[in-house]
């Protein structure tokens, strides 16, 4: 009866229409997915909360704190980030937004017994790491911006300077390479005491740049000098599984330069992961290495681009992520600060926290289009056809994720062929939706069809 009533209404409505409107539909673009052709393995997507940014989340009221954590780590309704990058402090105090060191006092010489101090906070990063682990995050990346100042030739953890004892750096206080390696090992052990496993370790950050905050200069030869000490020190401490990352150059070009310098110095076998930023030079292909590599920090730091929550900005970052995965063939992609206060009024954060309130930028949802369902251990697989920006991934659990970016002003329909789907889901992010569920069709031949609205990012999650 309900069907007949609805049918009668539909007929009457059609008869009453003087000029029926026929919806114009585009023919579906056919995109062929080939799981047998694989590219890079995906370690994950992530962010940092270094320089006391983690405290912004800690200081929120409990309900909002949970909301922010869900936005960052939840794989059901958030971004599902899978890598957390922590800063290893080097400053004797926590003034301004400095990250305090675990060795605030100079022991007097490289061989003197250090008096480590563990505050069980680590600028809020320990708590955030514990929360991340509770969400299932298993990649904790500890990254030092500098050694403590007394280990350097400028006697300051800021304003550049270099580690005493590396090539070309002689200090009256002696050679501090082993002491610095021991220092990094102790940091990892402190986290282990708190049931957080540090999986990746870097001893440099932007070593080609001198800054007024924590910074330390190094070239590839000097990095190799330290790697020759750090690598065996980790193994002797029972931490041989920790992946050493190097060297966080400010740009893709400087990252490649450091990689080549390390290779010439004989240091290739001493580290596991190549890392670089893209501030001073963008990527136009993979880093020149046979190792896995991450774009380990980037954001929009320009003061000429004030804070925005617009999808225009989100769409831009969706395009950057697409290129990172396809052109750059990156194994991991990390944003700079996950959270930040209002000042500076820039777009270096994904979530702006102002006291007891927070605002989410649309670029967070651009990341969600990739990171929520492309899980660590996935492989990018072949996706061809159509005129949209498409990439596809095969997860360890057998699910296939297809991410499609439409930057044009016209909607498109797509048919995903080459697979035999049992079921599928589709999620769209655009000007009004944030990973909103939308209709998807699985045909009898196992192909998947769905819409890709204008100026949108659509993620298909397919069970085969």
N, C-alpha and C positions, 0 to 999 in steps of 0.2 A: 504493500500500500504506500509506504513512504517513497519507494522508487517511482510508482505511477504518479504520485503527486508532484514529485520533482520533475518528472518528464513532462507532465502537462504544463507546468509553469514555464519550462524551457521552451516548449512549442509555442505557447501564447506569447512569450517574450519575443520570439523570433518573428512571429507573424505581425506583431505590433511595430516591429522595427522598419521604418521607411527605408533606411539605407544601412544595411548590415556592415559592420566593420570586420574585415578579414585581417587577422594578425599576420604581419610579415615575418617569416621565419628564415634565418640563414641556414644554408646547408651545413651540416656538421663537418668541422675540420677533423680529418682522420689523423690521429697520432699513434704511431706504432711503438709499443714498449717491448724491448728485448732483454729479458732478465739474464740471458746467457752472455751478453756482452757487458762486462763490468769495467768500471773505472776506479776511482779512489775509494778507500774505506773512510767512513765518517766517524771521527772521534766524538764530535758533538759541537754544540753552540754554547756560548757562555758570556760572562760579564765579570766585572770586578766591583768590589765595594771597599777598595783600599782608601787610605787617608781618612779613616774614621767615618766613612759614609755608612758603614754597617750600623753605626750607632743611631742613625736616623730611623732605621726600622725598629731597633730596640726601644726607642723612646716613644713610639706610637702607642695609643691605647690598644689593648689586646685584640679587639675585633678588627681594627684596621691593620694591625701588625699581621694578623692572619691573612687578610685580604691581599696585602702586598706580597707576602710569601707565596700565596697561591698564584698570584700573577706571574711571579718569577719562576716557580718550580713545578707547579701542578701540571700534570700531563693530561688532565681531563678538561680543565677550564682555564688554564693559564698558558704560559709560554713553554714550560717544560724544559728550561735550560738544564744542561747536563754537565757543564764545566763551571767551576767557581775559581776565579783567580784572586788569590790573596797577596797582599804586599807584606814582605818580611821587613819589619821596622829596623831602622838604624840610628834613630835620634834618641838622645838620653832623656827626653821629656815628651810630653804630649801636647805642648803648646800649639796654638793654631790648629792645623789638622795633621800634624806630624804623626808618624807611626813610631811608637816607642820601641827601643831595642831591648832584647833579652840580656844584653851585656852593657849596662849603662856606665860601668866604671872600667877604665883602662887597667888591666891586670899588671901593667908595668913593663912587660916584655912578651914576645910571641910565645915563649915557653912557660910563662908563669901560669899558675892555675887560675882559670876564669871563674868569676863569681856570677853565674847566671841568675837572672831574676825572671820568674814566670808569674804574671798577674792573672792568668786564666781568663783574659779578655782579648788580648791582641788587637786592640783598637776596634773591638766589636766583631772582629772577623771569626773568632773561635765560635761564638754563639751562632753566627750566620752559617758557618760551616756545619755545625751540628744540625741546624734546621735543614740545610740542604741535604745532608745525609739521610735525615728522616723522610725526605721526599724521594729518596732513591738515587740521589746524585752520588756517583762513585769516583769522579775525577776532580780532585782538589789540587790546584796548581799554585805552588808557593813561589813567589817571584821577589827577589831582593832588588831594590833600586840602587843600593850602595852597601858596602861593608861599613861597619862602625868607623867613625872618623879617625880614631887612633891607629887603625890599620892601613891608613892611606897616606900618601905623600903630602897632602894638603892639610892633614890633621882635622878634617871636617867631613862629615858625611854628605854635606851639600857642596855646591859649586864645583862639581867635577872632581878632579884629582884621580889618582889611580892606586891600585892595590900595591902595597909595598912588597917587593920581591919578584914581580913579573919583569919581563925583559924591558930594560931601559928605565926602570924605577927602583932606585936605591934609597933606602931610608936609614937614618941613624938609629932608629928603634929596632931595625932588623927586618927579617923576611916573615910576613904575616900570612902567607898563602895557606899553610896548614892550620893556623888558628882560625882563619876565615872558613875553611872547610869544616872544621870541628863545630864552629858556630852554627852553620847551616844544618849540620846533622842534629845538633841539640834542639834546634827549632822544630825539626820533624819529630823528634822524640817527645817534645812537650805536647804536640798535637796527638801523638799516639797515646799518651797518658789519658787524653780526654776522649778516646775512642774515635778519633778522626784520622784516617790514613791519608797522608800526603802522597799523591801518586806521581806528581811532576814537580821538578825543582829547577829554577833559573837563578843564576847568581849575578846577572846583569839586566839592566833595563835601559834602552836607548843609550848605549855606550858611546855613541857618536855625538851626544848632545850634553852640554853643560847647562845646568839649571840652578836656580836659587833654592830649590828644594833638593831632597835626596837624589844624588846622581854620582855616577862613577864612570870614568872614561876607560875604554879598552879597545885595542885593535885585535885582529884575529890571532896574531902570535901571542899576545898577552893572555887572551882567553884560553888558548891552548896550554899555556904555562899553568894556569890554574886548573884546567880540566885534568891535567896529569896528576894533580893532587886530589881533587874532589872525587873523581871516579873511583879510585881505590879506597878512599876514606869511607865512602858510602858502602862499598862492599864489605869492608872490615867491620862496619857497624851493623851488619846484617840488613842493610837497606839497598841491596843490589837491585831490587825490583823498581826502585824509584827511577823514573825517566828524567834524565838531565836534558833540559831545554836550553837552546842558545840561538840568537843572542839579542833578540828584541830590538833590532835596528829601527830607527825612526821612520824609515821608508823601505819599500820593496828593494830599491837599488842598494841601499846601505846594508840591508839584510843579506842580499846576494854577495856583496863585497866581503862581509864578515865570514860567510860560509866558505868562500874561495880562499880567504886568508887562513882560516883554520885548516883547510885541506892541505894547503902548501906547507903548513907548519906540522903536518902529520897528526892532526887531532881528530880526524874523521871518526875513528872508532871509540872516541871518548865521550860522545854524547849521543842522544837518541832522537831528539826532536828539534827541527829547525823552526824558529819563530821570527816574525817581523811584523812591523806596523805599516800603515800606509798613509802616514801624515805627509811626509816630504816627497814621496813618489808612490804612485799607484801601481797596482799589479797589471801586467799585460800578458800574464801566463804564470805557470807554476814557479816557485822558487827553484833555483838551479841546484837541486840536491836529489839524492836517491832516498833520503829519509822522509818520513812523514813531516808535514809542516802545517803550522797554524798561522793565520792572521790573528795575532794575539792581542791587538788593541787598536781600535779606531772609533772615532765619533766625530761629530761636527763641533769643533772648538771655536769656530769663528764668532766673534762678537758682533759681526754685521748681520748674523742670522739669529735674531732673538728667539727665545723659547716658543715652540709651536706644538700644537697637538693635531695639526692638520693631516689629512690623508695624503695630500700632495707630497708632504715630507715622507710619510710612510711608504708611499709608492716608490719614491726615490730609493729608499733603503731596500725595498723588495727587489729592485733592479740590481742593486749592488750585491745582494746575497746571491741572486741568480748567477751573476758573472763570477762571483767568488767560487761557486760550486762548479761551474761549467768551463769558464775560461781559465780561472786560477787553479782549478782542480784541488782545492784546499781540503785538508782533512779536518780542520776545525776553524771556526770563526768566532772571535770574541769581541764583544762590545766593550767600551771603556766603563764608565760608571753606570751601574744598574739604577742607583738612586742618587739624588743630589739635592741640595737645598736651592732656593731660588737664585742666589747670587753665586756665580755669575749667571746672567740671564741668557745662557746659551743652550744648545741642544746636545750637550755632552751626556745627558742622562736619559734614561728611558722612563723613569718615574720621578716627578718633582715632589719632594716632601717639604712642606712648609709647616713646621710645628706639629700640630695634631692632625693635619690633613694632607692628602696626596692627590696628584693629578697624573694621569697616564697619557703618554704620547702614543700616537698611532704607530710609530715605528716599532714599538714593542710588539704590536700585533703582526707587523711584517715579519719579525723574527718568529713569532708563534706559527706562522704559516709553514715554516721549515722545521723548527726545533721541536714542536710538540709531538710530531709523529715520525720524524726521521731520527731514530734512536741510535745511540752509540753502537758501533759495530756494523751499521748498515753499509751497503755499497751503492754508489751511484751506478745506475744502469742506463742502457741506451734508450733514448726517446727521440724519434724523428717524425717529421711531418708537421703540417700546419704552419701558421705564421705568428704564433704566440711564443712567449719565452717559457719553454717547458724543460723541466728536469725530472728525473725519476730515480727512485731508490728502492733497494730490496733490504728489508730489515732481517735481523737474525731469526725472528719468529715467523718469517715467510710472508709477512704482509708487504704489500707494495705501496709506496707513497709517490704520487705524481703531483708536482707543484707547478701551477700554470699562472703566469703573470700576463695580464692584458692591460697595456698602458694606453690603448686607443680609446676613442670615444664611442665605439660601437660594440655591442655585446656579441659574443660568439657562442656557438654550440660546438662541443667536441665529442668525438668518439675515440675512446682509448682501446686500441686493438692490440693483438699479439699476445694477449693474456687470456686465461680462462677464469674469470672471477666467479666466486661463490656469493659474495656480497660486497657492497661498497658504501662508503660515506663520502659526503662532500661538504667542505666548509669554506665560506667566503668571507673575505675582509675587504671592505670598501669604505666609502664615506660614512655610511650609517651602521655597518655591521662589523663585529669583531669576532672572527672565526665562527660566524653564524652557520648553523646547519641549513642545507638546502637539498632539494630533490635530486636524486641520481637514479639512473636506470641501468639494470644489468640485463642484457639481452640473452637470448637462448644460446648464442654462440660464445658467451662469456665476455663479450666486450662491454665497456662501461661508457655511458653517455651522460652528459650533464652540461650545464650552462656555465659560462665564464663571463659575468657581466662586464660592462665597460669600466675601465679604470679600477680593476679589482685584482686580488690575489686569491686563487682558489686552490685548495689542497684536497686531493682525492686520497682516501685511505681504502685500500682494496685487499680483501681476503681472498686468496686463491685456493 
